[in-house]
Amino acid sequence: MTSPLTKVGIVGASGYTGEELVRVLARHPRVTLAAVCSRTLAGKAVADELPRLRGIVDPALAFAASSPEECAKSDVEVWFLALPHGVAAEYAAPLVAAGKRVLDLSADFRLRDLGLYKKYYGHDHPAPALAAAARYVVPELQLDDTWKQAQLIACPGCYPTSIQVPLVPLLRAGLVKPEPGRLIINSYSGVSGAGKKADVGYLFCERDSSIKAYGIPGHRHIAEIEEQFGVAAGQPVVVQFNPHLAPMHRGIATTIVVPAAGVTAAQVEAVWQQAYAGRPFVSVLKSGDFPDTAHVANTNRVAMSVVADARTGNLIITSVIDNLLKGAGGQAVQALNLLMGWSETAGLR
């Protein structure tokens, strides 16, 4: 017999990440997209407001303006929260209390240290008890299946995903030494990473043929990166993180410089091959084959490679992802697939 479809819902479906979630979940073989919520578009047909989804979503599917309490009372089993930090917690609390599974794509539940949350986000955490119960999940980096018992999954940020997938296995293996000031990360994001909003700085004429650094030296994702690196290395890790806004719609390109300390590119590749054997969304390229954002756009893949620079004594690691898929909505669906015991690639190919 065919298993019944799982009812899923999305809150914050009108943004770029929300739109990707709608597209993926509307075609997912194991779910039915039962609720698509947006306060600003309530009552309007999804296909009319997001024309790229015509022919993908049910023409009758409309946005709803569901409150946290209404979502909690619904028969939807799994909720994706594509909301700003602070707002996501308002929905997560009643949903978890009602027994729903929640995959949160905001920053509200990514940090274990709530002092860091206050430092980087400027206010006390809105739901400390819930934060303690949440599990932070990069699917490929989980060492066991205990995370699958959690009701609330904190989905990683886009920059941190592009950085952790290459580096966490190396920190765990002791190949990368966490020397303060020596771990330098430069990342370049497409404009969709800033969200769908009317702002002069993100107009086409402002961003076309233009690239700029921003958020240096205290970008919010530093807290997430350093906390997860500290867990992997078993000691505090300090990084120099330099984000940039690039003139492309989507994608993230990351370049990481670390001291080689006698480690070869072949040793790095061997650790990656072992860590990611059988993982369908990680591509380890041969040394000297530099990954390109164009090759992962509209996919849930990470592509990465490493070269050694004998002149400087450094290893240079490069990685690319699609910020809206592997960096957000696609990775959340990947986590759902694993939670439910489905094929990891369901709906993502």
C-alpha positions in Angstrom: 0.0 0.0 0.0 1.1 3.6 -0.7 1.9 5.5 2.5 -0.3 8.6 3.0 1.3 11.9 2.1 2.6 14.0 5.0 0.9 17.4 5.3 3.4 20.3 5.4 3.1 24.0 5.7 5.3 27.1 5.1 5.2 30.3 7.1 6.9 33.2 5.3 6.3 31.8 1.8 6.5 35.0 -0.1 10.3 35.6 0.3 13.0 34.1 -1.9 13.6 31.1 0.4 9.9 30.6 0.9 9.4 30.5 -2.9 12.0 27.8 -3.2 10.4 25.8 -0.5 7.0 26.1 -2.3 8.6 25.0 -5.5 10.4 22.0 -4.0 7.6 20.8 -1.7 4.9 21.2 -4.4 6.7 18.5 -6.4 7.9 16.4 -3.5 6.6 12.8 -3.8 6.0 12.2 -0.1 4.2 15.4 1.0 1.2 17.5 0.2 1.6 21.2 0.5 -1.3 22.0 2.7 -0.6 25.6 3.9 1.3 28.5 2.4 1.3 31.5 4.7 2.1 35.1 4.1 0.5 38.1 5.9 1.2 40.5 3.1 -0.2 38.2 0.3 -3.1 36.6 2.2 -6.0 35.6 0.0 -4.0 35.8 -3.2 -3.3 32.9 -5.5 0.3 31.6 -5.1 0.6 31.1 -8.9 -0.4 34.7 -9.5 2.0 36.2 -7.0 4.9 33.8 -7.8 4.5 33.3 -11.6 7.6 31.1 -11.8 5.5 28.5 -10.0 2.7 28.4 -12.6 2.2 24.8 -13.6 4.0 23.6 -10.5 1.5 24.5 -7.7 -2.2 23.9 -7.7 -3.9 26.9 -9.3 -6.3 27.0 -6.4 -3.6 27.2 -3.8 -3.7 30.6 -2.0 -1.7 32.3 0.6 -3.2 32.4 4.1 -2.5 34.8 7.0 -2.4 32.2 9.7 -1.5 33.2 13.2 0.9 31.0 15.3 -2.2 29.7 17.2 -4.1 28.9 14.0 -1.1 27.0 12.6 -0.8 25.0 15.8 -4.5 24.0 15.6 -4.3 22.9 12.0 -3.8 19.3 10.9 -0.5 20.2 9.2 2.2 17.8 10.6 5.4 19.6 9.6 6.0 23.3 9.4 8.8 25.2 7.7 9.5 28.7 9.1 11.1 31.0 6.6 10.8 34.1 8.8 13.1 36.7 10.3 14.8 36.0 13.6 12.6 36.9 16.5 9.4 36.3 14.5 10.2 32.6 14.0 10.2 31.9 17.7 6.7 33.3 18.0 5.5 30.5 15.7 7.9 27.8 16.9 6.7 27.8 20.5 3.0 27.0 19.9 3.8 24.6 17.1 6.2 22.6 19.2 3.7 22.7 22.1 1.1 21.3 19.8 3.3 18.3 18.8 4.3 19.6 15.3 7.7 19.0 13.7 9.3 22.4 13.0 12.2 23.2 10.6 13.3 26.8 11.3 15.3 28.6 8.7 15.8 31.7 10.8 18.7 32.3 13.3 16.5 31.9 16.4 17.6 28.4 17.3 21.1 28.1 15.8 23.1 29.2 18.8 23.4 27.2 22.0 25.1 30.1 23.8 22.3 32.6 24.3 24.7 35.2 25.4 26.1 35.1 21.9 22.6 35.5 20.5 22.1 38.7 22.5 25.5 40.0 21.5 25.0 39.5 17.8 21.2 40.0 17.5 20.8 42.9 20.0 18.2 41.4 22.3 17.5 38.6 24.7 16.5 35.3 23.2 12.7 35.1 22.9 12.4 31.4 23.9 15.4 30.2 25.9 13.8 26.8 26.9 12.9 26.0 23.3 16.4 27.0 22.2 17.9 24.4 24.6 15.7 21.7 23.0 16.4 22.6 19.4 19.0 20.6 17.3 21.3 22.4 14.9 21.6 20.2 11.8 23.8 20.2 8.8 22.7 16.7 7.5 26.1 15.6 6.3 27.8 16.5 9.5 25.7 14.6 12.0 27.6 11.9 13.8 24.6 9.9 14.8 20.8 9.8 14.5 19.8 11.3 17.9 18.9 14.6 16.2 16.0 12.8 14.5 14.2 12.7 17.8 14.0 16.5 18.0 10.8 18.3 17.3 12.6 21.5 16.4 15.4 21.6 13.9 17.5 24.7 13.5 18.6 24.9 9.9 22.1 26.4 9.3 22.8 29.8 7.7 23.9 29.9 4.1 27.4 31.2 4.6 28.0 28.8 7.5 26.9 25.9 5.3 29.5 26.7 2.6 32.1 27.0 5.3 31.3 24.1 7.7 31.0 21.4 5.0 34.6 21.7 4.0 36.1 22.5 7.4 34.3 20.6 10.1 35.7 17.1 9.0 39.2 18.6 9.0 38.8 20.1 12.5 37.5 16.8 13.8 40.5 15.0 12.2 42.9 17.5 13.6 44.2 18.5 10.2 43.3 22.2 10.7 44.8 23.8 13.7 42.6 26.6 15.2 45.2 29.3 15.5 43.6 32.7 16.2 43.9 35.0 13.3 45.1 32.3 10.9 41.8 30.9 9.7 40.6 33.4 7.1 37.3 33.1 5.2 36.2 35.2 2.3 32.6 34.5 1.1 30.7 36.1 -1.8 26.9 35.9 -1.9 24.3 36.6 -4.5 21.8 39.4 -3.9 19.0 37.1 -3.0 20.8 36.4 0.3 19.7 39.8 1.5 16.0 38.8 1.1 13.2 40.2 -0.9 12.8 43.8 0.1 12.7 47.3 -1.4 16.0 48.9 -0.6 18.0 51.2 -2.8 21.2 49.3 -2.1 19.8 46.2 -3.7 18.4 47.8 -6.9 19.6 46.3 -10.2 21.5 49.5 -11.1 23.3 49.5 -7.8 24.3 45.9 -7.8 25.0 45.2 -11.4 28.7 45.1 -12.2 29.5 45.9 -8.5 30.9 43.9 -5.7 31.5 45.0 -2.1 32.4 43.8 1.3 30.0 44.3 4.2 29.4 43.4 7.8 33.2 43.3 8.6 34.4 42.5 11.2 31.3 41.4 13.2 28.9 39.7 10.8 26.2 37.7 12.7 27.2 34.4 11.2 30.5 34.5 13.0 28.8 33.4 16.2 27.3 30.3 14.4 30.6 29.5 12.6 32.8 29.8 15.7 30.4 27.9 17.9 30.1 24.9 15.6 33.9 25.0 14.9 34.5 24.9 18.7 32.4 21.8 19.0 34.3 20.1 16.1 37.7 21.1 17.3 37.1 20.5 21.0 38.4 24.0 21.8 37.6 27.6 21.0 38.1 28.7 17.4 38.4 32.3 16.2 37.9 33.0 12.5 38.3 36.1 10.3 35.1 36.1 8.3 34.8 38.6 5.4 31.4 38.5 3.6 30.9 40.2 0.2 27.8 41.0 -1.9 28.3 39.8 -5.5 26.5 40.8 -8.7 24.6 37.6 -9.2 21.0 36.5 -8.3 21.9 33.4 -6.2 24.9 31.4 -5.1 27.7 31.6 -2.5 31.4 31.2 -3.3 33.7 30.8 -0.3 37.5 30.8 -0.1 39.2 29.6 3.1 42.9 30.0 3.9 44.4 27.8 6.7 48.0 27.0 7.6 49.1 23.8 6.0 51.3 22.8 9.0 52.6 19.8 7.1 49.2 18.7 5.8 48.9 18.0 2.1 46.0 18.5 -0.2 45.8 14.7 -0.7 45.3 14.3 3.1 42.5 16.8 3.1 40.8 15.1 0.1 41.1 11.7 1.9 39.3 13.0 4.9 36.6 14.5 2.7 36.2 11.3 0.8 35.7 9.3 4.0 33.4 11.9 5.6 31.2 12.2 2.5 31.2 8.7 1.0 27.7 8.0 -0.2 26.4 11.5 0.5 24.6 12.6 -2.7 24.9 16.3 -2.3 28.7 16.8 -1.7 31.1 16.8 -4.7 34.8 16.7 -3.9 36.6 18.1 -7.0 40.2 17.2 -7.8 42.9 19.7 -6.6 43.1 22.6 -9.1 39.6 22.2 -10.3 38.0 25.2 -8.7 34.2 25.0 -8.1 31.9 27.4 -9.9 28.6 28.8 -8.5 27.0 28.3 -12.0 27.5 24.6 -11.6 25.5 24.3 -8.4 22.8 27.0 -9.1 19.3 25.6 -8.6 20.7 22.5 -6.9 21.2 21.2 -3.3 24.8 20.5 -3.9 28.1 21.6 -2.3 31.2 21.5 -4.6 34.6 22.0 -3.1 38.3 21.5 -3.7 41.7 22.2 -2.0 45.1 23.3 -3.3 48.4 23.7 -1.4 50.5 26.8 -1.7 54.1 25.9 -1.0 55.2 29.5 -1.3 53.0 30.7 1.6 52.7 27.4 3.5 48.9 27.6 3.3 46.0 25.4 2.2 43.4 27.2 0.1 39.9 25.6 0.2 37.1 26.7 -2.1 33.5 25.8 -2.0 30.2 26.8 -3.7 26.5 26.4 -2.9 23.2 27.8 -4.0 22.3 30.0 -1.1 18.5 29.4 -1.5 18.7 25.6 -1.7 21.7 24.0 0.1 22.0 27.3 2.0 18.4 27.4 3.1 15.2 25.7 1.7 16.8 22.7 0.0 18.8 21.7 3.0 15.7 22.0 5.2 13.9 19.6 2.9 16.9 17.3 3.0 16.7 17.3 6.8 13.0 16.5 6.6 13.7 13.5 4.2 16.1 12.1 6.7 13.8 12.8 9.7 11.0 10.8 8.0 13.2 8.0 6.8 12.7 8.9 3.1 15.3 9.0 0.4 17.7 11.9 1.1 17.2 13.2 -2.4 13.4 13.1 -2.5 12.1 16.2 -4.1 15.6 17.6 -4.6 16.5 16.2 -8.0 
